[in-house]
Amino acid sequence: MAAKKTKKSLQPQSAPTASKLNLVALKPLLKTPETQTSSPSSVEPSLPVETPTSVETPTHPDEIDPSLPENQDAIFQAIGIIAGEVAFSGKKTSITIADKQYPLFYSSTRKKAFEALKIHINSTGQSQQRLIVYPKVIHFPKPEQPYQIGFQFVGFVSDNVTQVEETTQRPSSTISNDFQDGEFKLSGLWQFVPICQTPCITIQKNFSDSRLKFIKEATLEQKVNFLKASHIPLIWKNPPVQPFRFNPELEKEQQGNASFVEIKATFLPLQDVFEFSSLCSRPSQKPPKSLKASKKDKAQALQAKNQRKQEKEKEKEKRSSRRPLGV
């Protein structure tokens, strides 16, 4: 049978779990490429936490349940439900889970649903809410520097209203029924990345003609920013397939590939990490078609960003030197 873990008791109220998980695809977002490029309303990130140590290779990996299906229609995605105390402070929004505060972001395409959340909380006085979210993990260049976790708002669920109409064409109740509080579906590449000591599920941009057209017309920096992948740190004990790790001593043909996996995982706020719960389909060596920036484009975009930063600093020094004495 597929590997199953006992869920942590972080769900204050759980919703029934559907027998088959087939949730919010990113495809409805394809008609609005600006969704991916719009700058979310942000808040200051939560305090960094100690990064969980990397997973050692197990002696006896769990076997894959032969009855698990192969999902031919799989896509890259990361979505789930969190429950916590929502707080608004000017343009900043946060949610507190297990006494830990996390930044809550939203994009311009979610503004209507986000405003509905505000109205709902103000009218009912109930700040404890169940939110449908994308995990948002901020990594830093040095792998020993702890990553920071936040969440991007998608919609909210309550007894009387569910605001997710802008997110999916599926019935809004499906999302809340398929997940318990703190539970996520993660579909991506299972691998180690240089910027994180913990293995991750890498979520890339799903391919579409509209996205391809958008990046062809975008500037280099817009393109790189749009195609930025999300790396979700995951604890997975005895995985049936090991996370891919790049070996600089091997030739490209000998490296192998990261497995594409679809799993359910639980968010652990005390450790700021996700933990494997169950497989949704058989791991595959053929990931869905996706878009990603090349190393060359990334390097050129970073160089342009640093150059612009240096120019701003020089301009600031010039303005400062022109000030009359005593001013």
Protein Blocks (a to p, Z undefined) as FASTA:
>chain_A
ZZdddddffbfbacdddfbdcdddfklmmmmmmlmmpccddddddddddddddddddfbd
cdddfkbccdfkbccddddddddddddehjbccddeehiacdddddfklmmmmmmmmmmm
mmnopabdcddddddddddfblklccddddddfbdcdfkbccfklmpmcdfklmmmmpce
hiacddddddddfkbcbdcddddddddfklmmmmmmpcfklmmmmmpccddddddehifb
dcddddfkbcfklnopaddddddddddfknopaddfbdfbdcdfbdcddddddfklmmmm
mmmmmmmmmmmmmmmmmmmmmpcghZZ
